């Protein structure tokens, strides 16, 4: 009998993500900021956005949006919902909601989906006391094109469900999102330069500590972690210098020979036969000890711009094995923060093709596919790499 490897490949369609349930703001103050997690909801109550649910099922879900629920304490709301849903029919319905990709994708732009994923599910789930959320804020300066980014995760811990209201819980979540937006949009271009990274991180930490203290009470606590990516030194372009919007900029300098030599310590003679769990753990430890080396190597790989002579085998190790394992480690960490499974993915831009030198007609191709590994102890590095390479070959024209 053929043995199937414990790895599942699937195509992935990506989209922007938001987190919130309030109105979009178009105020002039936000002209220099882009919110990757903005508290918005654009649709009015109506038909169920996922047509796999019947009208009757939709009405059963809306029943859980109790009159005045925002003014109820979390305990009162929980008890009412648990009493209403204590049937096999309701349990099956809520299980289907939890698996609906349509609803999940609309959770930040549809009022009903927003209620289901940001009120009903977190407050009535088995582990309702603590919930993780994530977001990011991106600067939008005309120059440079490569903007600064803050990626953050935050945890809301309910301390007193008998006095905390549902509305206060929602307000705390949105306060973090809006607060992170306000903190970052107040920073100037000079402050966001790579050379000021350390001082900016100190300033961000102080602002985040102040934000945390403003939001949390004896009813609810807040903790915020963040990663900051400054403007690169190459992007410090004077206003009177022409900037080509079609030309991207590196964020970090090229990797050095020493960078690669330290990384290749993981490229042992038998590394391909290691379990993926063992190799990924070793790479994670190396990355934590050498974050700047990893950034430089990652940039080299992304740009296909190597200043160090590498063999074909070494290039494959960097561009495939290390890239995939870094992605898997990153998604595993994000999944812990988000409280849900996030799939790693592989992506590639293929070279642009033109009909002639004058570019009368041209085309380009970008593809991306996600994958899931059911048992990282059972699959080897070589098996993982081979399956991704096979899938990569299927995507090529």
Buried (B, 14 or more C-beta within 10 A) or exposed (E): EEEEBBBEBEEBEEEEBBBBBBEBEEEEEBEBBBBBBBBBBEEEEEEBBBEEBEEEBBEBBBEBBBEEBBEBBBBBBBEBBEEEBEEEEBEEBBEBBBEBEBBBBBBBBBBBBBBBBBBBBBBBBEEBEEBBBBBBBBBBBEBBBBBBBBBBBBBBEBEEBEBBBBBBBBBBBBBBBBBBBBBBBEBEBEBBBBEBBEEBBEBBEEBBEEBBEEBBBEBBBBBBEBEBBBBBBBBBBEEEEEBEEEEEBBBBBBBBEEBBEBBBEBBEEEBBEBBBBBBBBBBBEBBEEBEEBBBBBBBBBBEEEBEBEBEEEBEBBBBBBBBBBBBBBBBBEBBEBBBEEBBBBBBEEEEEEEEEEEEEEEEEEEBBBBBEBEEBEBBBBBBBBBBBEEBBEEBEE
